[in-house]
Amino acid sequence: MSAFVRLVSVLATLVFMAGCYTQTPRPGTYKYSTQHKMQSADHWDLLAEDVAGQIRETLRKWGYLNQPVYVRPACGAPLGPCQSHPEPPFREGFYDLLTTRLVNQGLKVSSEESGALVVTNKVQVLWHRADRITRTGVPGLSTAISALTGGWAWVIRDAHNEAAAWAGAALSVGILHDITSGMITKDVPHSEVIITTSIKDYDQYLMRKTDVYYINDADYWHYKNPPPPEIVEIRGS
């Protein structure tokens, strides 16, 4: 068995074992999952279609299909008249898209809140300052491939000592990659948005739907209320 193969196997095994003897708990992460990224007005429309469908199903379930619904805008009645650009593009656009989708669902959509079931939307923008942690591949895939590669090396070479070293090195490196790949960051936005749609009958919730999406960092202003205008005092000389 070559010295190089022996060295690779020993080093990979030592590095792997060193991580097993920590004295304090290491931060863990959740199981592998995916999360949609909202990047266009078409994605807003897809969300509006999904929400409208769930509203219709909720009204059918509770026997309210003949009851009119009112989508409350972010500004306007009963909150007062809208000013120039008082709300972010998403809230204005989603109001129009959701109203259209509800009409297309065949529901009675009222322009007045009185006597109607009220649909409201809440948008919360999150900014994560720290680097995001994600895996670049499916957990365990590298270990499985490495084990398979090591097994083939054993069969093909038919030289047990050297093949065992190659198999051990491949498996150790694969395990090490699976552990450390959870710390690799790759194109994960720092910005997320939480969108909650509710429908109420007086003081009783009939439905609440909350969706979480990644958004492009540069597009956060689509979802966040603009700051109030700055008042500058000008004094004469």
N, C-alpha and C positions, 0 to 999 in steps of 0.2 A: 504494500500500500504506500502510495507516494506521501511524502512529508506534507505537501500542499493540501491534499485531501484531508489528512489527519488534522492539520492545523485549522482548516475551515470548520470541520465537524466539532472540534473541541471548543473553538471560540464561539460558535453559534450556540452551542449548548450552555456554555458558561453565561453568556449574555442573557439567555432565556431564563436560566435558573436564578440569576441575580435579581430579576424582577419579582421573584416569588418570596423573597425574604424581607419585604418591606415591613417596618414597624408600625406604620400608621395606615389607615384605610386610604385607598386611592379613589379619586373621584370616578364615579361610574357614569354611564350614559344609558339612554333608552335603547330599546331594540331598534333594529334597522327599520326605517319607515320613509315615506315620501310625503311631500307637501307641495301643493300647487303654487305656482308663481303667477301673479296677476300682472299682465304687462300691456293690456290694450283695452279699448272700449268694448271690443267684442267679448272679452272675458267678463266685463261688467254685465253685459247682456246675458251671458250664460248663467251668471249668478242670479240675475233678475228672473230668468225663466225658471230656474230651480226653486227660488223662493216663492214665486207665484204659484207653481204647481203644488208646493207644500201648503200654502195658504188655502188653496182650493180644496185639497184633501182634508185639511183641518176643519174647514167650514162644512164639508160634506159629513164628516164624522160626527160633528156636534149638531147637525141639522140647521145650519145657518146659511145655506146656499142662496136663499131668497133675501138675505139681509145685505144691504149695501155696505161697502167698505170704503174707507177714506184713508188715503195715504198722506200722512202729515209731512209737509216739506220741512226742510231745515229752518227756513224762515217763512214769513207770510203768516196768514191767519192760522191759529189764534195768537201768533207771536209778534204780529205787527208786519208792516210792509217791508219788502226786501230792499236793501240798500245796494249800491254798486259793488258787485263781487263780494257778497258777505259770506259765501260758503265755498268750500273747495270744489273742484270740478267733479270729483267722484260723487259727492252727495247730490249735487244738482243733476248730474247725468243719471245716477241710479234711481232718483225719484221719477224721472221721465221714463226710464226703461221699465221699472217695476210697474208703473201705472199702465203702460202699454201692454205689458205681458198679462196683467190682471184682466184687462179688457179682452185680450185675445183668448183668455181662459173662459170667457163667457160670464164673468162675475159682474155684479152691479157695482160699479165704481162711482162713488159720489164726489162731487166737487165741494160739498159741505160736510163738516164734521158732525153736525147735529143729527142724531138718530142713526149714525153709522158705526160700524166696528172700526176702530182706529188702528192703523198700521204705522209703526214708528221704526226708525233706523238709528242705530248708534254706531259710530266709527271711532276706533281707537288705534292710533299709530304707535308702534313700538320701535325704539332704536336701541340696538345692542352694541355697546361700545367695544366689548371684548371680541377677540377673534372667534369665529364660529367653528365648532368641532363637528366633523362629519367623516364618514368613510367614503373612500373612492370606489369601493366595490362591495360585493355581497360578502358579509362576514363568513369566514370558514372556507371560502373558495380557494384562497391561496394554499391553505393547509391541505385541502383535498387534492389539488393539482400536484403539490409537492410530494405528497405521499404516493400518488399514482406514478409520478416520474421516478421516484426512488424505487418503487416496485418493479418497474420496467428495467431500470438499471440492473437490478438484482438478476432478473431473468436473462437479459441479453448477455451480460458480461460473464455470468457463470463463474465468477471469481469471488467467493463468498466474503472474504475479508474486505477487499476493496469496494465491492458493491455495497456492503453493509455501511461502510464509511460514507459513500455517496448518498445512500438512502437516509442515513442519520443527519447528514448535513442538509440535504434538501428539506427534510421534515422540520428540522430545527429552524431553518431560515424561514420556512413557510409559516410556522407558528409565530415567530418573531414579527413577521410582516403583518399577520392578522391582528396582533396586539397593538402594534404601533400605528397601523393604518387608521385606527380610530382617532388619531390625533392630527390627521392631515386635513388641512382646510383647502377647499377647492370651489371657488366661485359661489360661495354662499352669501347672500345679501345680509347686511346688518339690519335691514328694515323689514318689519312685518306689520300687518294690519289685521285687526279683529273687527268683524262686521256682524252686528247682531240685529235681527229683524224680529219685532214683536207684534202681536195682534191682541187687542184687549176688548173685552165687553165690560164697560164701566171699569170696575176695579179688579176684574178677574182676567188673568192671562189665559188665552186660548192656545197660543203658540209662541214659542221663542226658538229662533234658529240662529246659531252662532257659527261663523266660518272664519278660519285663520288662513292667511295667505302670505307668502313672501311677496315683496314688491321691490322694484329696482330702487337702489338708494337715491339716485338722482330724481326719482319721481315721487318722493314722499309728499311733496306739496299738493299732489292730486287729492290727497286724503285728509290733510291736516288743515284746520281752520287757520286762515291768515291772521297775523298779529294785528291788533288795532292800529289805525294810523297814528303816526307819531306827531305830536303837537309841538311845533317849534315857535317859540316866542321871539318876536322880532321887536327890538327896542330901537328907538331913535338915538342918533348920536348926540 
